[in-house]
């Protein structure tokens, strides 16, 4: 009787999972359609349509329209392994894409039929209808949108069927092409400043977006590089590991020197505006490296991290300011005040750490959040106005200087921040593989087990808070000297949220991931200032997308990535076994 039961269970599994997969595709298409309508009504599609990706071919606004259908199809077919038939996978993607584009089509019809809707939704304009019909008008544009949405969803399903190497390479090629197209104004200006690079600029860029030939070249190069590296990367890494120690050290030294030369020359190559962007990115790299110790290494969720940033800034401001309205304005130099700013930030880290030693998880996040708000409100209060300047802040903060050289502009301040980031990276690397770093990671996994193994949780937690606070204090000190004036409003909760988002999206516990996360979340929005109204929405969407697609982060720590995927595999295996047992019982009963 065992054999017939097994044979009955298998077709039952196929029949049971197929309708469920189609329902999931329909549901994901509906969710994607609602999100696409929201994006349209808040004005993102119309605002983004002013930025060309490929001149005369596609704008960023059009990319949002067709990209929403593609994403719906992609998520509807992510579990393509549950269906052995290619037609079914492509069909599910097409269904999800069709549903998403149907919502946008209905929105265009509704806006066109009810002009008074603009009194409620100001962005529901004729220009939006023109964009939603892909410039073809009604009704031909509505039909075209449905066809394009279905095709994009089907394309997403087809993408799931190609080998993983090509799947990943195609996605990377599209993303890189879009990013370069978004930044084409700044890149073109930078290339034009160097006569040797002008032919390259003229090939890749037009006056209004990427040239079609340039976009195709970038896409092809990205794909070829990723495919080649996927096939030969392991061999190259194995070859490097097999080198004698002396040669390996020489190679590492050469790479460090080469990278150092690039970093030192970067502000003068990219120009003034890019240097300002790099300065802002560097400040967040400094803070994120500190928070990475607290959250990524030690597993302590800190939502009040901006408090240490503010303390470092205010200490530098008070000790170096020459303002007559501040009682304790010291008029010191930046270098004389910097050790005191770091020391006070470390002390604040200890003061925060002591009361929360026995608090974990969400409760710890709430307490640290309150600490950050307390610091901001104290700086803003009238009671401390003679000391901290109140809402007016602290003024007349001098720039750092070494002899006659002053770190006045962004190209000079870049080197100060670069030095701080190098020190922070060195400290993080040394701590990560040290005895203390292993204690942090053990505590992150399970505090009770770590304490049982002899780890002193009091010292371990306090040290994490204090070292993290010191790096935030350095960033705050540089920030105060950069602006020459500081206000309490510069240190709100959103700074803490952004730094935490940098750590999560980059990869918790990963030092290269933190740097990459800062470039993506801070550098890219700085380069696209015209879309700053939608910055927080894009941050939220990026976090949701990362949690769904790559929860380990953009550049994850190897151990954490391995643990996460092992846990996912165990969960999926246990769920599959449970489903098989249930279906087998149903088959036997039938």
C-alpha positions in Angstrom: 0.0 0.0 0.0 3.0 2.3 0.4 3.7 2.5 -3.3 0.2 3.6 -4.5 0.2 6.3 -1.8 3.4 7.8 -3.1 2.2 7.7 -6.7 -1.1 9.4 -5.7 0.7 12.1 -3.7 2.8 13.4 -6.5 0.0 14.5 -8.9 -1.9 15.9 -6.0 1.1 18.2 -5.3 1.2 19.4 -8.9 -2.5 20.0 -9.0 -2.6 21.7 -5.6 0.3 24.1 -6.1 -0.7 25.3 -9.6 -3.9 27.2 -8.7 -2.1 28.6 -5.7 0.8 29.9 -7.9 -1.7 31.6 -10.2 -3.6 33.2 -7.3 -0.3 34.5 -6.0 0.5 36.0 -9.4 -2.8 37.7 -9.5 -2.4 39.0 -5.9 1.1 40.3 -6.6 -0.2 42.0 -9.8 -3.0 43.7 -7.8 -0.5 44.9 -5.1 1.9 46.2 -7.8 -1.0 48.0 -9.5 -2.0 49.8 -6.3 1.6 50.8 -5.7 1.9 52.1 -9.3 -1.2 54.2 -8.9 0.1 55.6 -5.7 3.4 56.5 -7.4 1.5 58.2 -10.2 -0.8 60.2 -7.9 2.0 61.6 -5.7 3.6 63.0 -8.9 6.7 60.8 -9.2 6.0 59.7 -12.8 5.5 63.2 -14.0 8.5 64.6 -12.1 10.8 61.7 -13.2 9.7 62.1 -16.9 12.0 65.2 -17.1 15.1 63.0 -16.7 16.1 61.1 -19.9 17.8 57.7 -19.5 18.4 57.0 -23.2 17.9 60.1 -25.4 14.8 59.8 -27.6 14.0 56.3 -26.3 13.0 56.2 -22.6 12.7 58.6 -19.7 12.9 57.8 -16.0 9.1 58.3 -15.7 8.4 55.8 -18.5 10.8 53.4 -16.8 8.7 53.7 -13.6 5.5 52.8 -15.6 6.9 49.7 -17.4 9.2 48.8 -14.5 6.3 48.4 -12.1 4.8 45.7 -14.4 8.2 44.1 -14.7 8.7 44.0 -10.9 5.2 42.5 -10.4 6.1 39.8 -12.9 9.5 39.2 -11.3 8.0 38.7 -7.8 5.2 36.6 -9.1 7.7 34.2 -10.7 10.5 34.1 -8.1 9.5 30.6 -7.0 9.7 29.4 -10.6 11.1 26.0 -9.4 7.6 25.0 -8.3 6.6 24.6 -11.9 8.5 22.5 -14.4 6.7 24.1 -17.4 8.2 27.3 -18.9 4.8 28.4 -20.4 3.3 28.4 -16.9 6.1 30.5 -15.4 5.9 33.0 -18.3 2.1 33.1 -18.1 2.2 33.9 -14.3 4.6 36.8 -15.0 2.4 38.0 -17.9 -0.7 37.9 -15.6 1.0 39.9 -12.9 2.2 42.5 -15.4 -1.2 42.7 -17.0 -2.9 43.4 -13.7 -0.4 46.1 -12.8 -0.8 47.9 -16.1 -4.6 47.5 -15.9 -4.6 49.6 -12.8 -2.6 52.3 -14.5 -4.9 52.1 -17.5 -8.0 52.5 -15.3 -6.3 55.5 -13.6 -5.7 57.2 -17.0 -9.4 56.5 -18.0 -10.7 57.9 -14.7 -8.5 61.0 -14.8 -9.6 61.7 -18.3 -13.3 61.1 -17.6 -13.4 63.0 -14.3 -11.4 66.2 -14.6 -12.5 67.4 -11.2 -10.4 64.7 -9.6 -7.5 67.2 -9.8 -9.1 69.2 -6.9 -8.3 66.2 -4.7 -5.2 64.8 -6.4 -3.2 67.8 -7.9 -0.9 65.5 -9.9 -3.8 63.8 -11.7 -3.2 66.0 -14.7 -3.5 65.7 -18.5 0.3 65.4 -18.6 0.0 62.3 -16.4 -2.6 60.8 -18.8 -0.3 61.5 -21.7 2.5 59.6 -19.9 0.3 56.7 -18.8 -0.8 56.2 -22.5 2.9 56.2 -23.5 2.4 59.3 -25.6 -0.1 57.7 -27.9 -3.3 59.2 -26.5 -6.6 57.4 -25.8 -7.7 54.7 -26.5 -4.7 53.4 -28.5 -2.3 54.3 -25.6 -4.4 52.3 -23.1 -4.2 49.2 -25.3 -0.5 49.8 -25.8 0.1 50.1 -22.0 -1.8 46.8 -21.4 0.3 45.0 -24.1 3.6 46.5 -22.9 2.8 45.6 -19.2 1.9 42.0 -20.2 5.1 41.7 -22.2 7.2 43.1 -19.3 5.7 40.6 -16.9 6.2 37.8 -19.3 9.8 39.0 -19.8 10.3 38.8 -16.0 9.0 35.2 -16.0 11.3 34.3 -18.9 14.2 35.8 -17.0 13.6 33.3 -14.2 14.2 30.4 -16.6 17.6 31.4 -17.9 20.7 30.1 -16.0 21.5 32.1 -12.8 24.7 33.6 -14.2 22.9 35.2 -17.1 19.9 36.1 -14.9 22.2 38.0 -12.6 24.2 39.5 -15.4 21.2 40.9 -17.2 19.9 42.5 -14.1 23.2 44.0 -13.3 23.6 45.3 -16.9 20.1 47.0 -16.7 20.8 48.6 -13.3 24.2 49.9 -14.3 22.8 51.4 -17.5 20.0 53.1 -15.6 22.3 54.5 -13.0 24.7 55.9 -15.6 21.8 57.3 -17.5 20.5 59.0 -14.4 23.8 60.7 -13.7 24.7 61.5 -17.3 24.6 65.3 -16.7 27.3 65.2 -14.0 29.4 62.5 -15.8 29.3 64.4 -19.1 30.4 67.6 -17.5 33.3 65.8 -15.7 34.4 64.1 -18.9 34.3 67.4 -20.8 36.8 68.9 -18.4 39.4 66.5 -19.7 40.2 66.9 -23.4 41.4 63.3 -23.6 38.0 62.0 -22.4 35.8 64.2 -24.7 35.6 61.6 -27.5 34.5 59.0 -24.9 31.9 61.5 -23.6 30.6 62.2 -27.0 30.2 58.5 -27.8 28.3 57.6 -24.6 26.3 60.8 -24.0 24.2 63.2 -25.9 23.1 66.6 -24.6 20.0 65.0 -23.1 20.7 61.4 -22.0 22.7 58.4 -23.0 23.2 57.8 -26.7 21.5 54.6 -27.8 24.9 53.2 -29.0 26.5 54.2 -25.6 23.7 52.6 -23.6 24.0 49.4 -25.6 27.8 49.4 -25.1 27.4 49.9 -21.3 24.8 47.2 -21.1 26.9 44.7 -23.1 30.1 45.5 -21.2 28.4 45.0 -17.8 27.0 41.6 -18.9 30.3 40.4 -20.4 32.2 41.4 -17.3 29.8 39.8 -14.9 29.7 36.5 -16.9 33.4 36.4 -17.2 33.9 37.1 -13.5 31.3 34.5 -12.5 33.2 31.9 -14.5 36.7 32.9 -13.6 36.4 34.8 -10.4 36.8 31.7 -8.2 39.9 30.7 -10.2 41.4 34.1 -9.8 40.8 34.2 -6.0 42.2 30.7 -5.7 45.3 31.7 -7.7 45.8 34.7 -5.4 45.4 32.5 -2.3 47.9 30.1 -3.7 50.6 32.7 -4.0 53.6 32.6 -1.6 53.0 34.9 1.4 55.7 37.4 0.2 54.0 37.8 -3.2 50.6 38.1 -1.7 51.7 40.9 0.6 53.3 42.6 -2.3 50.1 42.3 -4.3 48.0 43.6 -1.5 50.4 46.5 -0.9 50.3 47.4 -4.7 46.5 47.4 -4.6 46.4 49.6 -1.5 48.8 52.1 -3.1 46.8 52.1 -6.3 43.6 52.7 -4.4 45.2 55.4 -2.3 46.4 57.3 -5.4 42.9 57.2 -6.9 41.3 58.4 -3.6 43.8 61.2 -3.2 43.3 62.4 -6.8 39.5 62.0 -6.8 38.3 65.5 -5.7 40.5 67.2 -8.3 39.3 64.8 -11.0 35.6 65.0 -10.4 35.3 68.7 -9.6 33.7 70.8 -6.9 30.2 69.5 -6.9 31.2 65.8 -6.8 33.6 66.7 -4.0 30.7 68.1 -2.0 28.8 64.9 -2.6 31.8 62.8 -1.5 32.1 64.9 1.7 28.5 64.2 2.6 28.9 60.5 1.8 32.1 60.4 3.9 30.3 61.8 6.9 27.7 59.1 6.7 30.4 56.4 6.2 32.0 57.5 9.4 28.7 57.4 11.3 27.6 54.1 9.7 30.9 52.4 10.6 30.3 53.4 14.2 26.7 52.2 14.1 27.8 49.0 12.4 29.8 48.2 15.5 26.8 48.7 17.7 24.2 47.0 15.4 26.1 44.9 13.0 28.8 43.5 15.4 27.0 43.6 18.8 23.4 43.3 17.7 22.2 46.3 19.8 19.5 48.2 17.9 20.2 51.9 18.4 17.7 54.5 17.1 19.2 57.4 19.0 22.6 57.4 17.3 22.2 60.9 16.1 22.7 62.1 19.7 26.4 61.3 19.6 26.7 63.0 16.3 25.1 66.1 17.8 27.3 65.9 20.9 30.5 65.9 18.8 29.3 68.8 16.7 28.2 70.9 19.7 31.5 70.3 21.6 33.5 71.4 18.6 31.2 74.4 18.2 31.4 75.5 21.9 35.2 75.0 22.2 36.1 76.7 18.9 33.4 79.3 18.4 34.3 83.0 18.7 30.7 84.1 19.1 30.1 86.6 21.9 26.6 85.2 22.5 27.8 81.8 23.7 28.9 81.9 27.4 31.5 79.1 27.1 32.8 79.9 23.6 36.5 78.9 23.9 38.0 80.1 20.6 40.2 77.0 20.5 41.6 75.4 17.3 39.8 72.4 15.8 42.7 70.0 16.7 42.8 71.1 20.3 39.0 70.7 20.7 38.7 67.4 18.8 39.9 65.1 21.6 37.5 66.7 24.0 34.6 66.2 21.5 35.5 62.5 21.1 35.9 62.1 24.9 32.5 63.6 25.6 30.8 61.4 22.9 32.4 58.3 24.5 31.2 59.4 27.9 27.7 59.9 26.5 27.9 56.4 25.0 28.7 55.0 28.5 25.9 57.0 30.0 23.4 55.6 27.5 24.8 52.1 27.9 24.6 51.7 31.6 20.8 52.0 32.0 20.1 49.7 29.0 22.4 46.8 30.0 19.5 44.4 30.6 17.2 45.7 27.8 17.0 43.9 24.5 15.3 44.2 21.1 12.5 46.6 20.6 12.7 48.0 24.2 16.3 48.9 23.6 15.4 50.7 20.3 12.7 52.7 22.2 15.1 53.8 25.0 17.8 54.9 22.5 15.2 56.7 20.5 14.2 58.7 23.6 17.9 59.4 24.4 18.4 61.0 20.9 15.3 63.1 21.3 16.3 64.3 24.7 19.7 65.5 23.4 18.0 67.4 20.5 15.4 69.0 22.8 18.0 70.1 25.3 20.0 71.7 22.6 16.9 73.5 21.4 15.6 74.6 24.8 15.6 78.2 26.0 17.0 77.1 29.4 20.3 76.2 27.9 20.3 79.0 25.3 23.2 80.9 26.8 25.3 77.8 26.6 24.1 76.0 23.5 22.5 78.8 21.6 18.9 77.5 21.6 17.2 77.5 18.2 19.7 79.9 16.8 22.5 77.4 17.3 26.3 78.0 17.6 27.9 80.3 15.1 31.4 81.4 14.0 32.9 78.0 14.1 36.4 78.2 12.4 37.6 75.8 9.7 40.3 73.2 10.6 43.8 74.2 9.5 47.3 72.8 9.5 49.7 75.7 9.5 48.8 77.9 6.5 46.6 75.2 4.9 42.9 75.5 5.7 40.3 72.8 5.1 37.9 75.5 3.7 36.1 74.0 0.7 34.8 70.5 -0.1 37.9 69.5 -2.0 40.0 70.2 1.1 37.6 68.8 3.6 37.5 65.6 1.6 41.0 64.7 2.8 40.0 65.3 6.4 37.0 63.0 6.1 39.0 60.5 4.1 41.5 60.3 7.0 38.7 59.8 9.5 37.2 57.1 7.3 40.5 55.3 6.9 41.0 55.3 10.7 37.5 54.1 11.3 37.9 51.2 8.7 41.2 50.2 10.3 39.7 50.2 13.8 36.7 48.2 12.6 38.8 45.6 10.8 41.1 45.1 13.8 38.1 44.8 16.2 36.1 42.5 13.9 38.6 39.6 14.1 39.8 40.3 17.6 38.7 38.6 20.8 36.4 41.5 21.5 34.8 41.3 18.0 34.1 37.6 18.5 32.5 38.4 21.9 30.3 41.0 20.2 29.2 38.5 17.5 28.5 35.8 20.1 26.4 38.3 22.1 24.6 39.3 18.8 23.6 35.6 18.2 22.5 34.9 21.8 23.2 36.9 24.9 22.4 34.1 27.3 24.7 31.6 25.6 27.4 34.2 25.4 27.2 34.9 29.1 27.3 31.2 29.8 30.5 31.0 27.8 32.1 33.6 30.1 31.6 36.8 28.2 31.1 39.8 30.4 28.0 41.4 28.9 28.4 44.6 30.8 31.8 45.4 29.5 31.0 44.1 26.0 27.9 46.3 25.6 29.5 49.4 27.0 32.5 49.1 24.8 30.2 48.7 21.7 28.3 51.9 22.6 31.4 53.8 23.5 33.4 53.0 20.3 30.3 53.6 18.1 29.8 56.9 19.9 33.4 58.0 19.3 33.1 57.6 15.5 29.8 59.5 15.5 31.5 62.3 17.6 34.3 62.6 15.0 31.7 62.9 12.2 29.8 65.5 14.1 33.0 67.5 14.8 33.8 67.6 11.0 30.2 68.4 10.2 30.3 71.5 12.5 33.5 72.8 11.1 32.2 72.2 7.6 29.1 74.4 8.0 30.7 76.9 10.5 27.3 77.0 12.2 25.1 74.3 13.7 21.4 74.1 14.6 19.4 71.6 16.7 17.2 70.9 13.7 20.2 69.4 11.9 20.2 66.5 14.4 16.7 65.0 14.1 15.5 61.4 14.1 15.8 61.0 10.4 19.6 61.1 10.6 19.5 58.0 12.9 17.0 56.3 10.5 19.2 57.0 7.5 22.4 55.8 9.1 20.6 52.6 10.2 19.3 52.2 6.6 22.8 52.5 5.3 24.0 49.7 7.6 21.0 47.4 6.8 21.1 47.9 3.0 24.8 47.7 2.8 25.0 44.6 4.9 25.0 44.4 8.7 28.4 43.6 10.0 30.1 44.2 6.6 32.6 47.1 6.4 32.6 47.3 2.6 28.8 47.0 2.7 28.6 50.0 4.9 30.6 52.1 2.4 28.5 50.8 -0.5 25.3 51.5 1.3 26.4 55.1 2.0 27.2 55.6 -1.7 23.8 54.3 -2.7 21.6 55.9 -0.1 23.5 59.2 0.4 25.5 59.7 -2.8 22.9 58.9 -5.4 20.1 61.1 -3.9 22.7 64.0 -3.6 23.4 63.6 -7.3 19.6 63.7 -8.1 18.6 66.7 -6.0 15.6 67.5 -8.2 13.9 64.4 -6.8 14.6 65.2 -3.1 10.9 65.5 -2.4 10.6 61.7 -2.8 13.7 60.8 -0.9 12.1 59.2 2.1 9.6 57.3 -0.1 12.5 55.9 -2.1 14.3 55.0 1.1 11.3 53.0 2.3 10.8 51.3 -1.1 14.5 50.4 -1.1 14.3 48.9 2.3 11.2 46.8 1.4 12.8 45.7 -1.9 16.0 44.7 -0.1 14.2 42.7 2.5 12.4 40.8 -0.3 15.2 40.3 -2.8 18.4 40.5 -0.8 17.9 40.5 2.9 21.6 40.0 3.7 22.4 43.4 2.1 24.3 44.6 -1.0 27.7 43.5 0.2 27.0 41.1 3.0 29.4 39.7 5.6 30.2 36.1 4.5 29.3 34.5 7.8 26.0 36.3 8.1 25.1 35.5 4.5 25.8 31.9 5.1 23.7 31.8 8.3 20.8 33.6 6.7 20.6 31.3 3.6 21.1 28.2 5.7 18.1 29.3 7.9 16.0 30.0 4.8 16.9 26.6 3.3 16.0 24.8 6.6 12.7 26.7 6.8 11.8 26.0 3.1 12.8 22.3 3.5 10.7 21.8 6.6 7.7 23.5 5.0 8.1 21.3 1.9 8.3 18.2 4.0 5.2 19.2 5.9 3.3 19.9 2.7 4.3 16.6 1.2 3.2 14.7 4.3 -0.2 16.5 4.3 -0.7 15.8 0.6 0.3 12.2 1.1 -2.3 11.8 3.8 -4.9 13.4 1.6 -4.0 11.0 -1.2 -4.1 8.0 1.0 -7.5 9.0 2.4 -8.8 9.6 -1.2 
